[in-house]
Structure formats: C-alpha cells, structure tokens
Amino acid sequence: MTTHTEDRAAELRAALADELEASGQLTDPTWRRVFETVPRHPYVPEFWTLTSAGQRRVTSADPDWLDLVYADDALATQLTDGVATSSSTAPGLMLVMLKALDVADGHRVLEVATGTGYNAALLSERLGSHQVATVEVDPVLARLADSRLRHSGYTPLVHAGDGREGHPGLAPYDRLIATCGFSRVPSAWLEQVKPAGLIVCPLGWGTVRLVVADDGRAEGRFLPVGSYFMAVRDAGTTGAPAHPGRPDATSEHVTGLDLNVVAGEEAFRFVLSLVAPGTAFAFERGDDGQVTAVELWGSDGAWARAEDDAVRQAGPRLLWHAVEAAHGLYVEHGRPGRERFGVTVTAEEQRVWLDAPSRPLPCAA
C-alpha cells in the first residue's frame, strides 16, 4: 500500500470512530484506540455491495474502495453459488458485540468464524495475540486471514475447523464470541468457557449474551440491537436451507394476518426466528409496494406460502402455524423488544424465554 493510501485510511478510521462515538456506540477510550489503530482495508481487498443494478464487485483499484471500507457497513467478501458466505461485519455491530463481551486484560478469547480476520485483529490489539484463538470452517479463508493478520503484525492462533466444536486445545476461555448465525448454542462451548465466563452469540435474528454458571449451564438475555448474520455452515456449503420449490400442499387454510406486518415489522420477525429457527424467509410486493406474498422454508423440507389471505403448507412442520403462534405471543405481550427475551442452555437442551427463565416460549423449537 502507498503512503497516501495509509494516510487516507488513518483519516477514515478516525472519522469512523468519531461517527461511532457520536452515535453512542463507542464510549470506551480503550476500544476507541483499538478501532483507530487496527486497519480494516488489508482484510477486505475486494468485496461485493448491492446496487440497484445488482451485486457490484469492489476492489482496491476502485476510487471509492477506501470510503466503502471505512463506512459502518457489512461487506460481503465471499460468494458461493451467488450467495454471500463470508463477510466483514459492520463496525458498529462489531463494537456492540465486543462491548457485550466485556473483555479485560489477561482474558483468553475464542472467536468462532474468523472470516476476514479483522475482528481477530481487534481482539489481538486489545488483549495481545497470544490471548486470542479463532476458528474458521473454510480452510481457504483461514489461510487468507492468517496471512493478513501476520502481515498486520498480529499472530493469534487461527484454526481451520468446525466452530461448533470450539477449540479445546486452548480451553478454558474467559470469553467466546461468534460472528456467524446459530439456531442453537453448541453444548461444546459450555465445556470450554470458564464459570462466570461470557458467550456472545448471534441466535436467530438477535445476539444473546450468556453467563456460564458453575454447573455448566449458560443463561442470559438478548442485546437490544438487530443481528443478521450468515448461518453457521459446513465447508463448501452456504448454510442456507435449499428452497424446496412449490411442493403440493398438504394443508390449506385462510389467515387473518396482515402480510405487511409479517414481512415488515422487524421486532416480530425476531420472535419468528426464535419460534421457527433455521427457517428462510422471503416476500413479494405488488406495484403499490404492499406485500402480496410471504414464503418460508426450512432445511427439513417444511414449506409455507401465504398469498393474500390464502395459506398453503407442506413438509414435516406447519410453518405458517408457527407464524400465527409467534404473532399471537408477540401481540399478547405488548410487542416486546429483543431485550425482554433470554435463553437458558444446558448440555441437553436450549430454552428460549420471555422476561424470566420461568416463562419459556411454549412454541419455541
């Protein structure tokens, strides 16, 4: 990189830190120093953005590359069969999760989903490289991240493997942070995080902060912010459930739900992600902008489509029944935000609850 590029990048990092501080997201001077010190651009030499014309590939040769890199946006850095399978998380959301992780000097941290390596660099700058281990399912991404980290002066342990298994070789950890989406918190993590340690993990369309207890149980609430991460996956796959097409319906009925609420009310869609975990979601709009159809499908072949008020369903689960149950719960409890929900995880089960662990969601899978 040229001196001009590095100088410009430093200016943009400071400007981004100013923006995050003004928004109230960056309040810790230690993390401000980290965000101003660690460059993002070496980890995203190319990425894809969405434009009105479709996906645009951006490289370091483009004049707006640095400006896009240092915007508070997520950047898709790998496409598999046209689907984004790796990205650099928006710095603002990354900061929210790091703040929730509540690291302190001397803490050992395991990161699940290395991706570009940028988040591992932030943790390494804050704690020291020897205190950080990171796991990436894609061996090519793991090698790239390791190379970029070392080029930037950071040497955390980068392991190519399944993050659902954690990394027992350096356990126990004081903290664990995941940067891909889960429908269940892996039980292996409970064995690798110390009692009183923290786990910060995207779950459904939120992020939960769990405290590990002496008995190996973990419990905690969701952060109030939205969280849309790519799903945990096996190497070479997208992690997204394959669309089953339009199977013959085994169940049909009329729904009274407003499809605009189902598709457009973000807080409700979070509840739906808890009630019907691992479910993909799409919708269609008419010329007037109103939602005319909503479709859901899961990796088990379950499928549902609501078009106007007519619902058709197929497969092992009646997904639209889950939508209606989630909406009933959502309305009954005053349209609760994420922070009212929590999770209890043991080696045997995971329970999602509203307001208190004694009030589990009756329809949560």
Disulfide bonds with the S-S distance in Angstrom:
none
